[in-house]
Amino acid sequence: MNLKFDVTNNKGQVIQFGSIGGGGRYDNLVNNFGNYDAPATGISIGLDRLVYALMQKKEFKVKQSKPVVICVFDKNSMKDYINIQTILREAGVSTEIYPGESKLKKQMEYANKIKSPMVILYGENEIKSGKPTLRNLSSGEEKSIEIKELVNEIKKII
């Protein structure tokens, strides 16, 4: 399948994407990996090309949401972090746990770099009280919130 209409790439140049899918027979492919002759077919679809082209034509809207970052204070509390992440993701909130264990300053720099709207601070005191702290990275405002209210508060901001 080919896209034959003009779109503007991220450099401002007018281009045509051309092919967004392809396929065929790959009878010798299996033999390359396992010394076994087997007939094979396959296809591929360039979804990123297709979505970008449709967005350019204004026929397809994709809301790109940046993830809320859960800061890691203690890797032994990972179960608590995963619990909050699961609650938020089930409610449709893009969420990630900071990848690794670093000083809070480095975690905040990471959240700012990926343009996260907010971070969740869930250290020892917050875990004991059951109230994570939500920090809005645009305003700098912090709020201590019960876990059951977290989704509503986040959705007010994003």
N, C-alpha and C positions, 0 to 999 in steps of 0.2 A: 504494500500500500504506500502511496506517495502523497505528500502534502504539496500541492502545487500553487498555494497562495503565498503572497509576500508577507513576511513578518520582520520585525526589527529585533536584532540581537542585542545583547547587553552592551555592545560597543556603539550602538546607534546605526549600524549598517543594515540595509535592507537585504534579506536573504530568503531563500526557499529551503525548507528542510529536506525535501526529497523523501527518501525512504524512511518509514517509521516501523517497518516490519519486514520480516523475511523468513524463509524456511526452506526446507528441502530434505534430501536424503543424506544420511550420514552413516552409510553401511560399514565403513572401515573405522569409525570412531571408537566403538566398543573394543575392537581389537587392539587399539593403541593403549588401552588401559588395563586389559586383562587377558590378552592372548586368547580371545574367544570371538569367533565370527558370529555376528548377529545383525540382522537387518535393523535399521533405525531411521527415524524421521524426527524432525524438530522444527520449532518455530521460535522467533523472538519478536518482542514488541518494545519499541522505545517509548515507554510511558512518559518519561520526563520530557522528551521532545513533543509528544502529543499534547500533554497538559500545557506546556509553555506556549505552543502554537495556538491552542484554543484560548488561553488567557490573552494573548496578543490580539486575537480577533474579538475579544470581549464577549465571547459566547460561553465562557466557563469561569466561574469565580472560585478561587481557592483562598481561604483565609489562612494565612501563614501565621501560626501562633508560636511564639517562642516559649520554651519550657520554663516552668517555675523550678528553681533549683533548691533541693533540700541539702543544706550544709551538713557535713559530717564532722561531729565533734569527737566521736569515739567509735571506732569500727566495731566494737563489741555491741553497739546499739543498732546495728544494721537491721535487725528484725523490726525495731520501732520505725526506722526510716522507710523500710519497705512497706510497712503497714500504712503509713501516711501516703506514700506514693500510690499504692493500690486504691485507696479511697478516692484520691484525686483523679486518677486515670479512669476509674469506673464512672466518675461524674463528667468525663470528657475534658478534663484539664490536663494539658500537656505538662508532664512533670519528669524531672530526672534527679537522681541522687548524684551529688558531686563525685566524679570518678577519682577516687583515691582518698587520701587523708592528708590534708595540708593545713597550715595555719588559716584562720578565718579570713585574714586579709587576702590571701591568695585565692580563696574560694569566692570571695566577693569580686575580685578582679575577673575571675573566670565568668561569673554570672553577668557582669557588665559587658565583657567581651562578646558573649553570645546574645547580648541584648535581652536578657531575661527580664520580665516585668517585675519580678519579686523573688525573694528568697525566703525559705522557711528555716528558722533557727530552732533547733530541737536538741538542746544540750541536756545535761544531767538534771538541772533544776526544772526545765520545761517538761521533761519526761516524768519527773516525780509529780508535778502538778497536773499533768495531762493537758497542758496548754502551750502549744508551740507559739513562737513569736513569728509574725508575718511582717517582713520589711518590704515596703514598696520602694523599689529602686529609683523611681522617678522623683518622688517627693521626699524620700528618706524616712517617711513616717513608719513607726513600728507599732504593732498591736499584738497583745497577748490574747489568743483565741482558743476556745475549746475545740477539740478535733471535729466534733459534729457540726460546728459552725464554719469550719475552714473553707469548705467548698463555696458557701454563700459569700463569704468575705472576698475570696479570690475572684469570683465571677463579677463582683461589684467593680473591681479594679480593672480586670481585663475585659 
